[in-house]
Amino acid sequence: MSHPRLRAVLETVAAYTPAAGLQDPADRPSPLSANESPHTPLPGIAEAVARAGTEVNRYPDPGCGELIRALARAHGTTEDHVAVGAGSVALLQTLFHAVAEPGAEAVHAWPSFEVYPTLAALSGATAVPVPLREHSHDHDLRAMADRITDRTRLVIVCNPNNPTGTLLGHEELRKFVAAVPRDCLVAVDEAYHEYVRGGEPTGALGLIADHPNLVVLRTFSKAYGLAGLRTGYLIGDPWVVERLRKASLPYAVNSAAQEAAVAALGLAGPLLARVEETVAERTRVREALLRQGWTVPDSQANFVWLPLGPDTADFGAWCAGRRVAVRAFAGVGVRVSIGTAEDDDRFLAAADAWRGTRKETGA
């Protein structure tokens, strides 16, 4: 049978595959694979979605005007610094399309957010993955700087890093951004920024004024609990933002998503109090795993990372068999989202039982 001629990259590019069983409401496991908030929406957000539902026969605001104004106020900047997309991943896609000329390269750490190489391939750019530092599981900025050439059009820093949860210090990030050539775009992906705890500033927003080649991405999917509505945003230099808006699909952010995101910004206090609960639970889960004997890097996100190497697939299957969905990165490690205390306890029991079985077999 003959087929239409499509791009050859579609034969080799990896498809995103969610954890098994998550879409079966009748038999859903503990959902610890997707880094979602375990909290149901606050009433103000549910009401905003309901209001938007009465006008779904109309197109949404293509410019996301009210949301952009609210984001500009929240971050103390002007509206021309802000772009909005259907999740921060849509804005990442726009970034790749904006820089992908023949021969263009994109440098990123690895393992990191798993769609980076896919987006690069689909845009026509060449992904240049740089391994994380072996023992600390964080970005090797020196090695990343060494991989930047005159072909590099985009450098992505995921901070905190997904899937390891590790965090770069503000000063080392500042020095790295300053060292990148001004004609190369730097994207700092801060999807988990709200979960960071520490004594020094960590976000990259304060670097934009001195570095017009820097953009910072954030999302409403994690701390704000709007994963099902797909809304993210980017802050950068107005010259860059104007061109990224041109490259974005019109009407990409639906009416309910825009209304809910504006409402969420107005409910930042109670929403971020929920984040504190997740941070406390993250500490509890990590300390329990350490007591069990696991190696667990210090996480500044809403998940923990188990660097299991060749045992990754077996452990992922072990958890699935005990009705716990985790995210296994083949041959590298397992990422476990922080959920409800009940779901986390189920995971901890599975992890402890795994270690007991390994001791019995001498593995």
N, C-alpha and C positions, 0 to 999 in steps of 0.2 A: 504494500500500500504506500502511495506517495503522500508526502506531507508538505504543507506550506513551508517555505524557507524562512526560518527564524534564526535569530542570532545564535551562533555556536555556544556562547557562554551559558545559555539556558540548559545545555546538556550536562554541565559540570557544576554550576553554582548550587550552593547548599540551600535547601528549602527550610524555612523555620518550622520546627515540629514541637508543639507543646507537649507537656508531660501526659502520659497515657491516663485516660479515665477522667480527666478534669471536666470534660463536657457532659458527663453522664450524671444528671442530678439525682438519679435513683440510687447511685452507688458511688458517690463522690468521695475520694480519699481526703485526708488532711492536706489542704492545698498550700504546700510550702515550696513551690517551684517557680513562681512568677513574680515574687517581690511585691505583691499587692498589700495594701493596707487591710488588716483583718477587721476594721471597724466599718459598720454600716453608715451610710450618709447621715449627716446631721439634718434636722428638719428644714432648716433654711435652704439647704441645697436641694433636697427632694422637692420642695415647693417651687424652686426656680425651674427645675426640670419640668414639673407639671405645667407651669405657666407657658413654657416654650412649646409644650406639646399641643397647645391650642392653636398654634400657627404653623404647623409643619407643612401646610400647603404652600407656604411662602419660602423663598430662598433665604438663607441666613445673610447677615451683614457680611459682604465679601471682604471688607476691610477690618472686621473685628474691632470697630471703633471704640465701643464702650470698654471692652476688655483691655485693649491697648492703653487706653487712658488710665484704667485702674492699675495696670502693671507699672506704668510710668510713675504714677503717684507712689505706689508701694516701694519702688526702688529709687526714688528721688532722681529721676531722669526725665527726659523729654520723649514724646511719643515717637519721634523719628529714630530713636535708638532701639525700638522694639518691633519684632516680628513674631507672628503667632502661626502655629501649624497644628495639624492633627496628630498631636503627640510630638515629643522632641525628635522621635525617629523620622517623622516626615520632614522636619527641618534639616536633619542630617542628610536625608536624601537630596534635599534642595542644595545643600552645600556641595555634595559630590557632583551634582549636575552643573553647578555654577563653575567648578574648577576643572572639570574633566575635558581636557583637550588631548589630542593625540600625543602619547608619551607621558602624560601627567601621572604623578605618583602621589600616594597618600600614606603617610607614616603614622602608625599607631602601635600601642603596646599589645602584647599577646601572652596569655589570654586576657581579653577585655570584652567589651560588649560584642556579642557574637555576630551582629549584623554589619559591623564595619567592613569586613572583607566582601560580604555579599553586595552591599551598596556600592563599593568600589568597582566590583566586577560588572554590575549592571549599568553603571555610568560610563564604563569604558576606561576608567582609571586603573592603575596597578597598585594593589595594596602592598605595603612594605611593613610586615609585622616585625616588631622588635620584642624579644622575650623579656618578661618581667625579671627582676632580680631574684635569683634562685631561692634564697633563704628568707628574704623579707616579703616576697610576693608583691612588690610594688613596682611602679614605673622605673625603668633604668633611663633616666633623662640624658645621661651622658651618651649612652649608646644610641638613643633616639636622635640626639643632635648630630651624631656621626653619620647617620643614615640620610640626613637632609642634603639634597643635591640641587642643581639648577632645574631638575625635573620635578622636584617636590612642589606641589601646589596646595597641599592640605596636611596639617599635623593635628591629630586628635589626642587629647589627654582626658581620660575618664577619671574624675576625681570627686568622691571616692571611686575606686575602680570596681567595675562589675566584671567578673564575679568574685574577686578576692576581698572586697571591702576595704582595702588598704588606702591610706591617705598620704598625699604629698604635702609637705609643709609649705606655707605661703612663700617663704623666702626662696626656696629652691624652685618653686614654680615661677616666681617673678624673674629669677635669673634665666630660666630656660626660655620664657617668652621673649625676654629682651635679646636673647642670642639668636632667635629665629629670624631669617631675612625678612625685611618689611614687605616684600612682594609675595610672601607665602602666608596663607591664611592659617591661623591657629584657632582650633575649636576646643574649648574646655567644656566637657560634658559633665554637668553637675546635677544629674538626675536625683542624687541622694544627698544633696547638700544639707537639707533640713535635719538629717540624722547625725551630723558631725558634732562631736563634743570635744572641747579642748580649750586651752588657754589663749591660743593665738588666732588671729583671723585666718580663714582658709579659703574663702570664696575668691574667684578671679574677677568679679565685677569691678573692683577698685583699680584694676590694671588697664581697663579699656581706654581711659582718657589718655594714657601715655603710649598706647599700642593700638593704632587704628586697624591693624591686621588681626585683632583678637575678637572672637565672639564667644559668648557664654550661653550654654543651653540649660534650661531647667524644665520641669514638668509638673503637671497637676496629678499625674498618675500615681505617685507614690505617697508622699506625706499628706497630700490633700485628698487622697482617696477617690480620685475620679478616673481610675484606669479604664472603666467601661465607656467613658466619653471621649477619650483620646484628645487631650489638649496639652500642648507644650508651647514654650516660648523661647525666644533668643534675644539677647541684648548685645549690641555692638555699635560700631561707628555708623553714623547715618548714611555715609556713602555705600557701605557694604549692605546695610539693611535695605536700602532702596532697591538695590539690584536683586537681593534675595526675594523681596516681595514680588518682583517681576517674574521670577522663576518659579513661584509657588502656584499651585492649582487654585483657581478661584472657588469660593464657597467650600473650601476644604474643611473648615471648622464649623460643625453644625450649630443650629440655634440653641439646642439644649446644652451643648458643651460650653458655648459662650456664656450663657446665663449662669450655669453652674459654677464656672470658673470665677466670674465676678462675685457671685455669692460666697464662694470659698475664700476669696481674698478678704471679704468683709467678716468672715468667721475665723480669721487667722488665730485668734486667741484659743478658743476651744479646740480647733483642729490641731494646733501645735502642742496642746496639752496631751492629746492622744499620741503624738510623736514621742513625748517624754515616756509614756507607758511602753512604747515599743523599744525605746533605748534601754529602759530598765529591764525589759524582758530579754533583749539582746545580751545584756550583761549576765543575766541568770543562765541563759542557754549556753553561752560560751564558757562560763565558769564550770557548769556541769560537765560539759564535754572535756574540759581540761582535767577535771577530776577523774574522768573515765580513762584518761590517757591519750586523748587525741591531740594532734597538732592543729591549732586553730589560730591563724593570724588575727591580730587585733582589728576588728571591723568597725568602720565608721558609717556603715550603711544599715539597711534593715534586713540583713542576712548575715550568715557566717559561711566560711569557706573551709572545706576539708580537702587538703591537697593529697589525694589518694593514689595518683599515678595509675599503675596497671590494675588496681583494685576498684577503680571508679565504677565500671559497669556492674560488677558484682554487687557493690554496696547499693547502687541505685536500684537494682532489681530486688535486693533484700528489703529495702524500704517500701518499694511498691507492693511487695508481697504482704506487707504489714499495714497496708492502706495509708501510706505516707508518700505523697508525691514530692520528690526533690528534683533538682536540675543537675543532671550528670553531664559533664564535659569529657567526652571519651578520652581515656588515657591521661587525664590531667587532674580532675578533682570534682567534688560535688558542692554545689551551692544550695544552702538551706535557708529559705525565707523565715523571718520571724513572724509567727502568727499568733493565734490565741494561746493562752497557757495550756489549754487542753490539747490542742494540736501539737504544740511544742513538746509537751510531756510524752505524747505518743511517739514523736520522733526520737526523743532522748532514750526512751525504753528500747526502741528498735536499734539505736546506735550502741547501747550498752550490751544488748543481746548479741549483736554482731561481734563485738570485741570478745565477749565470752566464748563465742563459737570459734573464733580465730585462735584464742589461747588453747582451747581444747585440741584443735587440730595441729597446733604448732606452726601455723602460717604467719 
